[in-house]
Each structure stands twice: as structure tokens, then as C-alpha cells.
Amino acid sequence: MGKQSGYDLVLTGGAIVTMDSDRKLVENGFLAVKEDRIAALGPADTEEAAQAASLAKRVIRTEGKVLVPGLINAHSHLAMTLFRGFAEDLVLQRWLEKIWKYELTMLDEAAIRAGSSLAFAELLRCGVTCAHDMYWHYMETINLAEEIGFRLVSGPSFTTIGDFDFDQMLLTGRCVLEDLEGYDFILPVMQAHSTYTTSAAMMGEVLKLKQEYGVPFTTHASENRQEVDDVLARFGKTPIQLLDEYGLLDDRTILAHCVELQDEEIQLLADTGTHVAHCPESNLKLGSGIARIADMLEAGVSVCLGTDGPASNNDLDLLGELRTAALLQKGFTRNPEVFTTTQAMEMVTVNGARAYGAESFLGSLEVGKKADVVVINLEQTHMTPLHDICANLIYSVNKYDVETVLINGDIKLEDGVVTCLDEEEAKAEVRAVAGRFV
Ligand SMILES: [Zn+2]
């Protein structure tokens, strides 16, 4: 296999958490990359592995390390790195008012580019190879992602916040969806901020575009009690009921948060196949509450994980988020059997890929899939011993254990150095922009 032409890169000697349909773990494995895909994978002590290494342009030894699929951050607002630590100790609605004021007056394309650049560096350092983004001047973030080769879920975003022109928004949305077909690293999605910042007419157009272009749709829903009460008072329905009425609940829709759900709403999400992007740290920090994820999993809801924006988290560390999520559900339900290690790993890999319609090429380490791979050091004191690698990856790991990150087979982080952008420059630019917020 691949003998004639050889491989571009072979990683060999380490463990591999494949997240394939059997959730197979290879204890001593090799993974071969050809162009942008995984071309071979299996045990390292075989003739095939030895041949693969001998024919590869480059070999990386991975003894004492584990390969995991590139992690997927299913909900975020990347350039909100600019607002990290800016709006503290506020409930969601006051927090939004404060942030919106600055977003609408202070953010230009250059600021968004700086904030996004810093976010990409941070994401790579946390083992994230694919992230969702919903934010202002989103084409800046999209173009930067395409330029540096970072996988981004993004697309036209609808809202009544600020000085909006609905017709222009529609026209732009259509153009963007058409343009995105020519991008290599962008997974297009239709977006609306929430049911409380949109109208029925607007959501009707969102549904049309979603169907016409065959893209997934994402929005915030039922983030806290006040949101549900406000939407009930205004529309006579909860955000979930309203989205159902709009025809927007299906297996191509991802709802961020879903903190305040009734039993019937959980069942509705399960029945329609609607995905939930759980963002526990943001929910905790804004005092929004704790989403009933254990109940959702029990009901069969597909749950993926996001950090939300770094202004309400306050970081993009998806590994840290995963630990918070697992501990929270066990404590909240007073039941350590919920939120298993397998379910936890699924949330940041295969479930994220499925939510955004990318399961055929992302989410697991399997031959034929994109070579989005993260190499994590297992030899640190806090990772010793290795009774259960996945347990260590959820409960013991530190983001600094992430050593190497590949996207499409290209190295984006090596030995802890971000190779696809100038991290120092990004930090300096973000400091300059943040200095204008007073
Ligand atoms: Zn959000």
C-alpha cells in the first residue's frame, strides 16, 4: 500500500485513539499521511509499518505520545479574544449590552483579523484543528483561516443587533455561500444569533438558504432563564418551540447552550436529531446554569462541545472544557456513571464532525479521512501511569501536553511552536486593539 509513491509523513511508535466506529485504541501504532489524507494506519510492529517509514519523506517518532483526531470546537466567537477579561461578573443580558456597545463602534476588519489570529494560535495550542465561528466581519476570519490552513465552520450570520439592512444581509448571505464553495478549509454554515435577536420573517429566509445550499444551521438557544422568559413574553413560545415552528429543528441544526430545557424539549431535540453544542464554562461564568447534558445523552440527543467566545470563558481550551463538562454532569446528577469517557471523547471528535456534516472526512483517525492529527505527550508526571489513556486525556491532561498538530497533513504546531502564523505579532496587535477599549 502506497509502496510505489511513498508517504509524505509517517508518525510511528505511539498510541492511537482512532475514534473509529469501534472506538479502537492502537497501543503501539503508525499513521501514514499522503497529501492531505490518512493513507495507512495500524500496529507499528509490522512489515507494513516498517516499509511505510522507510518510504516516507519524513518520519516522526511518537513513543510516549498519543495520536488523537484533531479536536473540534463546535461553538465559538473567535475574535472575542479581544474582549478576554473585559466584562466580568455580569449576567448574560448585561454582559451582552456591554460587549455589543464596543463591538458596534470599535471593531473594524483589522481588529477582527488580529483577534482571530490570536484565537487560531490558541486553538492549535489546545489541539483544536476545526472551530466554529460566529462573529462580526466574519469574512476576515474566514479568509485568515483559508490563508493559514485552519479548518473553520462559518458563514452568513443573521441578527437584528446593530444597524442592519435585511435585504442587504440576504444578498450578502447568498454571495458568501456561493463564494465559500471555492474555499478548501471552510465548512459553510447558516447562522442566526438567536430567537430574541431575529424575526419570523428573517428565520424564514434563513431556512430557505439552509435548504437551497444544503448547509447546516446554527444559533444560540435557551441560554438562561431570562432569555426563555423574554422569548415566551414576546412570542408566546420558548426558543426551542419557536425554532420548531420555524421548521429549523433537524439533524442539520446545531443549538448552542440549551441550558433551560423542559423534558419535552429534550425529547423534541432527540426526535428531530437536532445537535446541541454544550458550552459549560461560559454557562457557569455568566451564571446561566448547568445544561442537562446527562439527560440529553440518555434521551439520545447528539451533543458536541464548544468553548463559546473567550470573553465569557475566558479561553479556547477545549481540553479544559471537556474536563469541566464531565465533572459538572457527574456532580450535578450525583451520578458518576453518566458522561462516560467514551461519550466525552465523542463530543470533541465524531459528534462535532457529524453536527457540521463533516463525518465522512473529519472526526476520527481512519484511512481516507483528512490527516487532522494531534500528538499529545503521555510521559509527563501528571499523565503517569496509563491505565486508561482516554481517562488521562479527559481528567489529567494539560493543554501544554499538546506537542504537534497536523491539519490536512501539514504541520501547524511543532514541538510547541505555532508554524502557520506569527504568534508574537498576533499578541502585539491584540494588545494594541484592546488598549482602545476603555
Ligand atoms: Zn455563543
Residues whose N, C-alpha, C, O or C-beta is under 5 A from the ligand:
A	BS01	ZN	D308
